[in-house]
Amino acid sequence: MRKSIFHLVTGTALAVALSVSSAHAQKKYDTGATDTEIKIGQTVPFSGAYSVYANIGKTQAAYMKMINDQGGINGRKVNLIQYDDAYSPPKTVEQIRKLVEGDEVLLTFQVIGTAANAAVQKYLNTKKVPQLFAATGASKFTDPKNFPWTMGYNPNYFVEGKIYGQFILKEYPSAKIGILYQNDDLGKDYINGLKAGLGDKASKMVVAEASYEVSDPTIDSQVLKIKDAGADLFYSASTPKQAAQAIRKIHELGWKPVHIVDINASPVSATLQPAGLEASKGVISVQYGKDPADPTWKDDPGLKKYLDFMTKYFPEGDKMNTVNTYGYSTAQLLVQVLKQCGDDLTRENVMKQAANLKDVVLDLGLPGMKINTSPTDYRVNKQLQLMKFNGERWELFGPILEDAGPAG
């Protein structure tokens, strides 16, 4: 009898010891994560020519405050460290190094801009630090084979360009297309995508291409070059400042081409208001999120959550500004990934979870849109819907368009 009691006691002690050690084994941390904190870093253009994007970072910081007020993620508070890089790649390099080597963050999140992300991509991949949900849609940021530690968030520029090309073929088959493009990966991806969508008609339909540098004060001469080439469809592969200048110049000239702007240049506050709402009437773009100014969503539960969040956590922010809705959606997706990580907060597991998103529906995603990623497909947003500006707000039209396979 005594022997069996001994066995029972030691057996129980062993079971307790095993459960304690397995609980410890389940908790895995890399630099930047502890039992109480998850340290995340990002650069934001709080100053400079692209400070219109500063509200992305402000919204994300407000979202993390809300999450922390709710108890954090799996009991851990999020420490989001933000530095201003003024949208200058050399400054981005300096600040990202500071975040990785000085602040020792677990991951970088939503570094803003194509050139900024390109400047730190090799460094972060060499260091094996996640470059998560980079705020760019250039194809090189959804290339798991060559850059396994980088995942872009924005719809792939090549895919978006392809969708415009297919739309033009269907609706404007005899169009003479003039292209204004930013002279970097963003502009080039959009051109390549457009031409892929146009297929063998591209060489005949594209009558002019004019590039600009981000530092150029004006793009008037490029607009005139495109007009003089006889274009009747203006394709703007650009960012807000230059897109606004183009809309305004086209309006001043009394020229009436079909006008397509890429998604980066679609925010009303950043592009269309500076250009003039009347001048912007009829401009076409794409969307994958709900526009809070669109009365279609007035009773939508997801939009209500966003509006309540803005009222409480970012009251000085403009609720109608789609730059803020973008910040909200990216922050919501980051929280989803970190929740999936559980107690395995290693950099490797962060990327593993980001590459295994299954049917994720964000509060502000358009109905029917779901986020799915895989280890071979890092593209987060693959579904888009066309929209046209009516002088006051964007109006969606047509079906949800999706690109099936990895692009490029």
Residue, then its C-alpha position, 0 to 999 in steps of 0.5 A: m500500500r505504501k509503495s502505491i502511495f509513493h508511486l502516486v505522489t511521485g507520479t503527481a509531482l512529475a506531472v506537475a513538474l512536466s506541466v510547469s516546464s512545458a508552460h515555460a517551453q511554450k513561451k518563446y521570446d526574441t529581442g523586443a518581447t517579454d512577459t509584459e511587453i511587445k516592442i514595435g518600431q516604425t518610421v513615419p513622415f511626421s514632417g516634410a513634403y509627405s507629412v499628409y501621411a503623418n496621420i497614418g502613424k498617429t492613428q496607429a499609435a492611438y489604436m495601440k493605446m486602445i489595445n493597451d487599455q483593453g489589457g494588451i495582446n495576450g496580456r502584453k502591452v504594445n510599445l510602439i516606438q515612432y521616429d520621423d524620417a521626413y520621407s527621406p530614405p537616408k533618414t529612414v536608414e538611420q532611424i531603422r538602425k536606431l530602432v533595431e540596434g538601439d531600441e531593440v524592437l521585435l519587428t518593424f511595422q508599416v514603414i511608409g513609402t516605397a523608397a523608404n522601404a527599399a532603403v532598409q529592405k536588405y538590412l532588415n532581411t540580413k538582420k532577420v527582423p520582420q519588415l511587416f506590412a510595409a506601406t507600399g505596393a511595389s512588387k519587391f515587397t511581396d517576394p518571399k523567395n528573395f526577401p522572406w522577412t518583408m511583407g507589404y500591405n498595400p495592393n500590389y501596384f503591378v496588379e492594380g495597374k493590370i486591373y486598369g489596363q483590363f478596364i481600359l480595354k473593355e471601356y475605352p478600347s480606342a483610347k490614346i493613353g498618356i502616362l505620368y509616373q513617379n520615377d521609382d519602383l512605384g511608377k515603374d510597377y504601375i506602368n508594367g502592370l498597365k501594359a500587362g493588362l493592355g497586352d499586345k495593344a499596349s504599344k499602340m495605345v500608349v502614346a506618351e510617357a513622362s516621369y518626374e522626381v519626387s523632389d520636382p516642384t511642379i509637373d506642368s511640363q509633363v502634363l503638357k507633353i502628354k496633352d500635346a501627344g494627343a492623349d485622351l486618357f491620362y494615367s497618373a502613377s503618382t503620389p498625392k502632391q503630383a496627382a493633385q498638381a496634374i488634376r489642377k493643371i488639366h482643369e486649367l487647360g480645359w482638357k477633358p481626358v478620362h483620368i485614372v489615378d492610382i490608389n495612393a493618390s485617391p485620398v480626398s483630403a490629400t489629393l482631391q481637395p488640394a486639386g479642387l473638388e470640381a476639378s477632380k470630378g470624374v477621376i477614376s481609381v480603385q478601393y479595398g476599404k470603406d470610405p467613411a464619407d460614403p452614406t452606403w456605410k452609415d449603419d455598418p457595424g465595422l464603420k461604427k467601431y472605427l468612428d467610436f475609436m476615433t471619437k475616444y482615442f483620436p478626437e483631433g483626427d478627421k474621421m472622414n480622412t481615408v489616411n486615418t482609415y488606412g492607419y486603423s486597418t493596418a493596426q487592426l491587422l497587426v494585432q491579429v498577427l500578434k494574437q496568432c503568435g500566442d506566447d511564441l513571440t519570436r521574429e520567425n513566428v511573427m512572419k509565420q503567422a503573417a504568412n498564414l492569415k486565413d479569411v481575415v475580415l477587417d472592420l473597414g474592408l469592403p463587403g466580400m473582401k477577405i485577407n488570405t496569405s501563404p508562405t508563397d503568396y505574401r500579398v495581403n490585399k489582392q481584391l479591388q473595386l473601381m470607383k469614380f469621384n462625383g465632385e463630393r465623394w467616391e462612388l464604387f462601381g462594378p464587381i470586386l476584381e481579384d488577381a489570382g496568382p502572385a504578380g510580377 
